[in-house]
């Protein structure tokens, strides 16, 4: 497959529909439908350097993020096509009403701009959803709603800081570190 030639319009339309269905089913929290968009579910969260691979790990990821943000939603900004991917820019939205890993709930809302690469193989199967975002943007919004003048708010900030520090010690997934530079011809 040449990196300079896009697939046919029919292929691009089919990919786009699959990605839109995937987004729609995630918001509805219909995990069976969402997972059916992959032959083998695989998420890569670049900001956290984590991989969720396979049905069980991806379902755990869905569960954990919806416990933290039960009202999670999105607003698509733009959708683009490449030779092997659909690239979606979107706002991720949600209210932090449950624990996010070691970070206790703040009750704050966030609206964070993200980019997701939905990567397809030669058989036009979705093989990876690779998501890029800035964790600090989310954290700033979650902390922003905490009352920093009250004793309870200060206690919550301490628990949040402890949770953030606990999350910071996680080693990156080696699958995200082992990359091979492409052989560009000059």
Backbone as JSON, one array per atom type, in Angstrom:
{
  "sequence": "XXXXXXXXXXXXXXXXXXXXXXXXXXXXXXXXXXXXXXXXXXXXXXXXXXXXXXXXXXXXXXXXXXXXXXXXXXXXXXXXXXXXXXXXXXXXXXXXXXXXXXXXXXXXXXXXXXXXXXXXXXXXXXXXXXXXXXXXXXXXXXXXXXXXXXXXXXXXXXXXXXXXXXXXXXXXXXXXXXXXXXXXXX",
  "N": [[0.85, -1.17, 0.0], [0.73, 2.11, -0.97], [1.85, 5.06, 0.62], [1.0, 7.39, -0.45], [-1.33, 7.22, -1.85], [-4.71, 7.37, -1.54], [-7.29, 5.14, -0.38], [-10.24, 3.93, -2.18], [-13.25, 5.92, -2.6], [-15.49, 4.54, -1.63], [-14.33, 2.81, 0.25], [-13.3, 4.7, 2.08], [-15.68, 5.91, 2.93], [-16.94, 3.7, 4.16], [-15.13, 3.17, 6.26], [-15.36, 5.6, 7.66], [-18.07, 5.49, 8.47], [-17.98, 3.28, 10.18], [-16.33, 4.29, 12.22], [-17.89, 6.46, 13.14], [-20.1, 5.01, 14.07], [-18.82, 3.62, 16.11], [-18.1, 5.74, 17.89], [-20.72, 6.62, 18.53], [-21.81, 4.31, 19.76], [-20.13, 4.08, 21.98], [-20.86, 6.35, 23.5], [-23.49, 5.66, 24.1], [-22.91, 3.62, 25.73], [-22.93, 1.01, 24.91], [-21.32, -1.61, 24.99], [-20.89, -4.08, 23.73], [-21.63, -3.56, 21.07], [-19.8, -1.52, 20.48], [-17.34, -2.88, 20.76], [-17.63, -4.66, 18.71], [-16.78, -3.36, 16.49], [-14.14, -3.85, 16.14], [-11.93, -6.53, 15.14], [-10.2, -7.45, 17.04], [-10.11, -5.88, 19.97], [-8.24, -2.93, 20.66], [-6.69, -0.41, 22.33], [-4.7, 2.5, 22.51], [-3.43, 4.72, 24.72], [-1.84, 7.52, 24.5], [-1.01, 9.74, 26.07], [-0.97, 8.68, 28.63], [0.64, 6.56, 28.18], [-0.29, 3.93, 28.01], [-1.68, 0.72, 27.21], [-4.59, -0.94, 26.22], [-5.53, -4.04, 25.63], [-7.35, -6.4, 23.91], [-10.53, -8.01, 24.59], [-11.25, -8.21, 27.38], [-9.49, -6.38, 28.74], [-10.15, -3.98, 27.44], [-12.87, -3.72, 28.05], [-12.6, -3.36, 30.82], [-11.29, -0.9, 30.8], [-13.33, 0.7, 29.64], [-15.25, 0.41, 31.7], [-13.89, 1.55, 33.94], [-13.46, 4.22, 33.08], [-16.09, 5.1, 32.79], [-17.07, 4.86, 35.33], [-15.63, 6.88, 36.53], [-16.44, 9.07, 34.92], [-19.5, 9.16, 34.43], [-21.26, 10.39, 32.68], [-19.94, 10.66, 30.3], [-19.21, 12.08, 27.14], [-18.97, 13.32, 23.75], [-17.91, 15.78, 21.36], [-17.62, 15.99, 18.03], [-15.12, 17.57, 16.16], [-13.65, 17.57, 13.78], [-13.16, 15.34, 11.02], [-10.93, 13.29, 9.38], [-9.29, 11.66, 6.61], [-6.76, 9.22, 6.03], [-4.22, 7.26, 4.42], [-4.26, 4.82, 5.85], [-5.96, 5.28, 8.0], [-8.63, 6.76, 9.94], [-8.89, 9.94, 11.14], [-9.8, 11.64, 13.96], [-10.71, 14.65, 15.36], [-11.81, 15.83, 18.43], [-13.92, 17.01, 21.14], [-13.76, 15.82, 24.38], [-16.03, 15.22, 26.92], [-17.18, 15.42, 30.29], [-18.34, 14.69, 33.65], [-16.69, 14.54, 36.66], [-17.48, 12.23, 38.62], [-16.78, 9.93, 39.92], [-14.1, 7.78, 41.16], [-10.99, 8.28, 39.49], [-8.8, 6.23, 38.61], [-6.43, 6.48, 41.06], [-7.28, 8.96, 41.78], [-9.51, 10.86, 43.58], [-13.09, 11.54, 43.19], [-14.06, 14.77, 41.97], [-16.29, 16.17, 41.27], [-16.23, 18.02, 39.32], [-16.57, 19.35, 35.99], [-15.18, 18.51, 32.76], [-13.83, 19.53, 29.65], [-12.16, 18.52, 27.05], [-9.85, 18.77, 24.46], [-9.1, 16.42, 21.97], [-7.39, 13.98, 19.94], [-8.0, 11.21, 17.92], [-6.72, 8.37, 16.36], [-7.97, 6.1, 14.22], [-6.99, 3.15, 13.21], [-6.58, 1.15, 10.37], [-6.16, -2.13, 8.96], [-4.78, -4.02, 6.14], [-6.94, -5.52, 5.34], [-9.04, -3.92, 5.81], [-9.93, -3.87, 8.42], [-10.57, -2.53, 11.61], [-7.91, -1.98, 13.67], [-6.61, -0.6, 15.71], [-7.27, 1.92, 18.12], [-5.88, 4.89, 18.64], [-5.17, 7.3, 20.93], [-4.62, 10.71, 21.49], [-3.97, 13.19, 23.88], [-3.88, 15.87, 26.31], [-3.03, 15.31, 29.51], [-2.74, 17.12, 31.61], [-4.46, 19.21, 30.98], [-6.98, 18.08, 31.48], [-6.7, 17.49, 34.25], [-6.29, 20.08, 35.35], [-8.83, 21.19, 34.93], [-10.41, 19.49, 36.49], [-9.43, 19.93, 39.07], [-9.93, 22.62, 39.23], [-12.58, 23.06, 40.02], [-12.67, 22.55, 42.7], [-13.19, 23.69, 46.0], [-10.92, 25.74, 47.22], [-10.67, 27.16, 49.51], [-11.96, 26.12, 51.63], [-11.8, 23.89, 54.49], [-12.54, 21.22, 53.87], [-12.25, 21.24, 51.1], [-9.5, 21.68, 50.85], [-8.57, 19.34, 52.01], [-9.55, 17.53, 50.12], [-8.02, 18.35, 47.91], [-5.5, 17.52, 48.8], [-5.89, 14.72, 48.78], [-6.31, 14.4, 46.07], [-3.82, 15.21, 45.02], [-2.21, 13.19, 46.16], [-3.31, 11.0, 44.8], [-2.68, 11.68, 42.13], [0.12, 11.62, 42.24], [0.44, 8.93, 42.8], [-0.45, 7.79, 40.43], [1.48, 8.75, 38.72], [3.76, 7.2, 38.9], [3.61, 5.02, 37.25], [4.91, 2.69, 34.98], [5.7, 3.14, 31.51], [3.96, 1.46, 28.85], [5.75, -0.99, 27.2], [5.21, -1.61, 24.52], [4.54, 0.76, 23.36], [6.86, 2.11, 23.33], [8.63, 0.85, 21.67], [9.33, 1.65, 18.75], [9.7, 1.98, 15.2], [11.51, 3.92, 13.04], [10.2, 5.28, 10.0], [11.31, 4.42, 6.69], [12.07, 6.83, 4.88], [12.34, 7.94, 1.55], [14.55, 10.03, -0.05]],
  "CA": [[0.0, 0.0, 0.0], [1.5, 3.35, -1.04], [1.4, 6.08, 1.58], [0.61, 8.57, -1.22], [-2.57, 6.96, -2.56], [-5.84, 7.06, -0.67], [-8.22, 4.11, -0.86], [-11.4, 4.42, -2.92], [-14.26, 6.65, -1.84], [-16.31, 3.55, -0.93], [-13.58, 2.36, 1.43], [-13.26, 5.81, 3.03], [-17.03, 6.05, 3.49], [-17.17, 2.57, 5.06], [-14.32, 3.43, 7.46], [-15.96, 6.71, 8.38], [-19.29, 5.02, 9.11], [-17.6, 2.42, 11.29], [-15.83, 5.16, 13.29], [-19.04, 7.18, 13.7], [-20.86, 4.03, 14.86], [-18.0, 3.37, 17.3], [-18.32, 6.89, 18.79], [-22.12, 6.59, 18.97], [-22.01, 3.19, 20.68], [-19.43, 4.39, 23.23], [-21.68, 7.29, 24.27], [-24.63, 4.88, 24.58], [-22.33, 2.61, 26.6], [-23.25, -0.3, 24.36], [-19.95, -2.11, 24.84], [-20.86, -5.15, 22.73], [-21.64, -2.93, 19.74], [-18.52, -0.82, 20.31], [-16.28, -3.86, 20.56], [-17.83, -5.35, 17.44], [-16.11, -2.6, 15.42], [-12.78, -4.4, 16.07], [-11.79, -7.98, 15.26], [-9.49, -7.62, 18.31], [-10.06, -4.52, 20.53], [-6.9, -2.46, 21.04], [-6.61, 1.03, 22.55], [-3.43, 3.04, 22.97], [-3.59, 6.07, 25.29], [-0.46, 8.01, 24.41], [-0.7, 10.61, 27.2], [-0.7, 7.83, 29.79], [1.54, 5.5, 27.74], [-0.91, 2.66, 28.37], [-2.35, -0.06, 26.17], [-5.66, -1.84, 26.64], [-5.52, -4.98, 24.51], [-8.26, -7.54, 24.05], [-11.88, -7.75, 25.08], [-11.31, -8.02, 28.83], [-8.82, -5.14, 29.13], [-10.89, -2.83, 26.91], [-14.08, -3.6, 28.88], [-12.17, -2.76, 32.09], [-11.06, 0.52, 30.49], [-14.66, 1.32, 29.53], [-15.85, 0.44, 33.03], [-13.19, 2.52, 34.8], [-13.68, 5.61, 32.65], [-17.49, 5.47, 33.01], [-17.23, 5.06, 36.77], [-15.1, 8.23, 36.78], [-17.22, 10.06, 34.17], [-20.67, 8.41, 33.97], [-21.95, 11.13, 31.61], [-18.95, 10.96, 29.25], [-19.76, 12.34, 25.82], [-17.98, 13.94, 22.87], [-18.34, 16.64, 20.25], [-16.65, 15.86, 16.95], [-14.69, 18.83, 15.57], [-13.28, 17.3, 12.38], [-12.86, 13.96, 10.69], [-10.06, 13.29, 8.2], [-8.88, 10.34, 6.14], [-5.39, 9.01, 5.56], [-4.1, 5.99, 3.7], [-4.63, 3.68, 6.69], [-6.63, 5.68, 9.23], [-9.56, 7.88, 10.07], [-8.37, 10.78, 12.21], [-10.93, 12.4, 14.49], [-10.49, 15.64, 16.41], [-13.07, 15.94, 19.17], [-13.93, 17.41, 22.54], [-14.28, 14.83, 25.31], [-16.71, 15.93, 28.0], [-17.68, 14.57, 31.35], [-18.34, 15.17, 35.03], [-15.86, 13.63, 37.46], [-18.31, 11.81, 39.75], [-16.26, 8.71, 40.51], [-12.63, 7.78, 41.17], [-10.24, 8.15, 38.24], [-7.61, 5.57, 39.15], [-6.24, 6.85, 42.47], [-7.73, 10.33, 41.98], [-10.91, 10.85, 44.05], [-13.98, 12.4, 42.4], [-14.1, 16.19, 42.32], [-17.58, 16.74, 40.87], [-15.98, 19.03, 38.29], [-16.72, 18.99, 34.58], [-14.05, 18.81, 31.9], [-14.02, 19.56, 28.19], [-10.77, 18.38, 26.65], [-9.66, 18.52, 23.04], [-8.34, 15.2, 21.75], [-7.31, 13.42, 18.59], [-7.94, 9.75, 17.89], [-6.4, 7.73, 15.09], [-8.57, 4.79, 14.06], [-6.07, 2.58, 12.23], [-7.11, -0.01, 9.66], [-5.17, -2.98, 8.3], [-4.96, -4.23, 4.7], [-8.26, -6.12, 5.13], [-10.0, -2.89, 6.21], [-10.39, -4.1, 9.78], [-10.06, -1.6, 12.61], [-6.96, -2.71, 14.51], [-6.15, 0.21, 16.83], [-7.68, 3.3, 18.37], [-4.74, 5.54, 19.3], [-5.73, 8.57, 21.39], [-3.67, 11.72, 21.97], [-4.56, 14.29, 24.63], [-3.03, 16.43, 27.35], [-3.57, 14.97, 30.83], [-2.76, 18.29, 32.48], [-5.68, 19.95, 30.67], [-8.07, 17.46, 32.23], [-6.45, 17.66, 35.68], [-6.55, 21.49, 35.71], [-10.27, 21.41, 34.98], [-10.97, 18.74, 37.61], [-9.03, 20.62, 40.3], [-10.49, 23.97, 39.2], [-13.88, 23.12, 40.68], [-12.56, 22.25, 44.13], [-13.15, 24.89, 46.84], [-9.59, 25.76, 47.83], [-10.71, 27.98, 50.74], [-12.6, 25.38, 52.72], [-10.99, 22.76, 54.98], [-12.88, 20.03, 53.1], [-11.65, 21.38, 49.78], [-8.05, 21.48, 50.99], [-8.38, 17.91, 52.24], [-9.76, 16.88, 48.83], [-6.83, 18.63, 47.1], [-4.44, 16.63, 49.27], [-6.17, 13.37, 48.27], [-6.1, 14.45, 44.62], [-2.36, 15.21, 44.82], [-1.73, 11.85, 46.47], [-3.73, 10.15, 43.68], [-1.9, 12.03, 40.94], [1.48, 11.1, 42.45], [0.36, 7.47, 42.69], [-0.59, 7.47, 39.0], [2.68, 9.19, 38.0], [4.83, 6.21, 38.98], [3.34, 3.89, 36.37], [5.87, 2.54, 33.88], [5.05, 3.12, 30.19], [3.83, 0.16, 28.19], [6.88, -1.11, 26.26], [4.74, -1.66, 23.14], [4.49, 2.12, 22.86], [8.23, 2.62, 23.27], [9.36, 0.13, 20.63], [8.9, 2.15, 17.45], [10.68, 1.9, 14.14], [11.36, 5.07, 12.13], [9.93, 4.89, 8.62], [12.42, 4.62, 5.76], [11.72, 7.82, 3.86], [13.25, 8.05, 0.41], [14.73, 11.45, -0.38]],
  "C": [[0.9, 1.24, 0.0], [0.96, 4.36, -0.04], [0.95, 7.36, 0.88], [-0.74, 8.4, -1.93], [-3.66, 6.58, -1.57], [-6.66, 5.91, -1.25], [-9.41, 4.75, -1.58], [-12.38, 5.14, -2.0], [-15.14, 5.68, -1.06], [-15.63, 3.06, 0.35], [-13.56, 3.46, 2.49], [-14.62, 6.01, 3.69], [-17.34, 4.93, 4.49], [-16.38, 2.75, 6.36], [-14.97, 4.51, 8.32], [-17.22, 6.27, 9.12], [-18.98, 4.15, 10.31], [-17.13, 3.27, 12.48], [-16.97, 5.93, 13.93], [-19.91, 6.25, 14.53], [-20.14, 3.74, 16.17], [-18.21, 4.49, 18.33], [-19.73, 6.84, 19.38], [-22.34, 5.5, 20.02], [-21.28, 3.4, 22.0], [-20.28, 5.32, 24.1], [-22.9, 6.57, 24.86], [-24.21, 3.83, 25.6], [-22.81, 1.22, 26.22], [-21.92, -0.96, 24.0], [-19.87, -3.25, 23.82], [-20.81, -4.57, 21.33], [-20.32, -2.22, 19.48], [-17.41, -1.81, 19.99], [-16.43, -4.6, 19.24], [-17.2, -4.6, 16.27], [-14.66, -3.06, 15.22], [-12.84, -5.92, 15.9], [-11.08, -8.34, 16.57], [-9.34, -6.22, 18.91], [-8.66, -4.15, 21.02], [-6.91, -0.94, 21.12], [-5.2, 1.38, 23.01], [-3.68, 4.47, 23.44], [-2.19, 6.65, 25.43], [-0.11, 8.9, 25.6], [-0.31, 9.8, 28.44], [0.31, 6.72, 29.48], [1.03, 4.13, 28.19], [-1.57, 2.03, 27.15], [-3.42, -0.91, 26.83], [-5.88, -2.77, 25.45], [-6.43, -6.16, 24.81], [-9.55, -7.15, 24.73], [-11.91, -7.41, 26.57], [-10.69, -6.69, 29.25], [-9.6, -3.91, 28.64], [-12.19, -2.65, 27.69], [-13.74, -2.98, 30.24], [-11.92, -1.26, 31.91], [-12.39, 1.26, 30.37], [-15.29, 1.47, 30.91], [-15.22, 1.54, 33.89], [-13.46, 3.96, 34.39], [-15.13, 6.03, 32.87], [-17.84, 5.53, 34.49], [-16.77, 6.48, 37.1], [-15.98, 9.31, 36.15], [-18.47, 9.37, 33.6], [-21.41, 9.09, 32.81], [-21.02, 11.42, 30.43], [-19.62, 11.06, 27.88], [-18.64, 12.97, 24.98], [-18.69, 14.87, 21.89], [-17.26, 16.53, 19.18], [-16.39, 17.24, 16.35], [-14.41, 18.63, 14.08], [-12.96, 15.82, 12.24], [-12.08, 13.98, 9.38], [-9.67, 11.85, 7.85], [-7.4, 10.36, 5.79], [-5.37, 7.65, 4.86], [-4.6, 4.82, 4.55], [-5.41, 4.06, 7.95], [-7.72, 6.72, 8.98], [-9.08, 8.64, 11.3], [-9.5, 11.69, 12.66], [-10.42, 13.35, 15.56], [-11.83, 15.81, 17.11], [-12.83, 16.53, 20.56], [-14.46, 16.22, 23.33], [-14.83, 15.58, 26.5], [-17.12, 14.94, 29.08], [-17.59, 15.24, 32.7], [-17.66, 14.11, 35.89], [-16.61, 13.24, 38.74], [-17.86, 10.52, 40.4], [-14.75, 8.73, 40.48], [-12.06, 7.56, 39.77], [-8.89, 7.56, 38.62], [-7.54, 5.9, 40.64], [-6.74, 8.26, 42.78], [-9.2, 10.32, 42.39], [-11.78, 11.79, 43.21], [-13.99, 13.83, 42.91], [-15.47, 16.81, 42.07], [-17.44, 17.79, 39.78], [-16.22, 18.46, 36.9], [-15.41, 19.26, 33.85], [-14.52, 18.79, 30.46], [-12.62, 19.64, 27.61], [-10.67, 18.04, 25.17], [-8.72, 17.33, 22.85], [-8.29, 14.88, 20.26], [-7.2, 11.91, 18.72], [-7.65, 9.28, 16.48], [-7.03, 6.34, 15.12], [-7.83, 4.12, 12.9], [-6.64, 1.26, 11.69], [-5.97, -0.81, 9.03], [-5.52, -3.16, 6.82], [-6.31, -4.85, 4.36], [-9.4, -5.17, 5.51], [-10.65, -3.2, 7.55], [-9.78, -3.04, 10.69], [-9.17, -2.37, 13.57], [-6.5, -1.92, 15.74], [-6.93, 1.51, 16.89], [-6.58, 3.91, 19.22], [-5.17, 6.96, 19.63], [-4.63, 9.46, 21.96], [-4.45, 12.82, 22.69], [-3.57, 14.74, 25.69], [-3.66, 16.16, 28.71], [-3.69, 16.19, 31.75], [-4.01, 19.15, 32.23], [-6.86, 19.39, 31.45], [-7.9, 17.73, 33.72], [-6.73, 19.09, 36.14], [-8.04, 21.76, 35.84], [-10.9, 20.68, 36.17], [-10.64, 19.42, 38.93], [-9.69, 22.0, 40.39], [-11.81, 24.11, 39.93], [-13.84, 22.86, 42.17], [-12.44, 23.56, 44.91], [-11.85, 24.89, 47.64], [-9.55, 26.6, 49.12], [-11.31, 27.24, 51.92], [-11.68, 24.26, 53.2], [-11.27, 21.48, 54.2], [-12.26, 20.05, 51.71], [-10.15, 21.16, 49.82], [-7.73, 20.01, 51.23], [-8.54, 17.15, 50.92], [-8.56, 17.12, 47.92], [-5.65, 17.74, 47.5], [-4.64, 15.21, 48.75], [-5.96, 13.31, 46.76], [-4.61, 14.39, 44.31], [-1.77, 13.84, 45.09], [-2.09, 10.89, 45.32], [-2.93, 10.4, 42.43], [-0.48, 11.47, 41.07], [1.5, 9.57, 42.34], [0.28, 7.03, 41.23], [0.71, 7.77, 38.24], [3.79, 8.14, 37.99], [4.65, 5.02, 38.05], [4.32, 3.85, 35.21], [5.12, 2.53, 32.54], [4.99, 1.71, 29.61], [4.93, 0.05, 27.14], [6.44, -1.16, 24.8], [4.66, -0.26, 22.52], [5.87, 2.75, 22.74], [9.02, 2.03, 22.11], [8.84, 0.55, 19.25], [10.05, 2.05, 16.46], [10.5, 3.09, 13.22], [11.09, 4.59, 10.7], [11.15, 5.19, 7.74], [12.01, 5.55, 4.63], [12.78, 7.86, 2.76], [13.34, 9.53, 0.06], [14.92, 11.65, -1.84]]
}
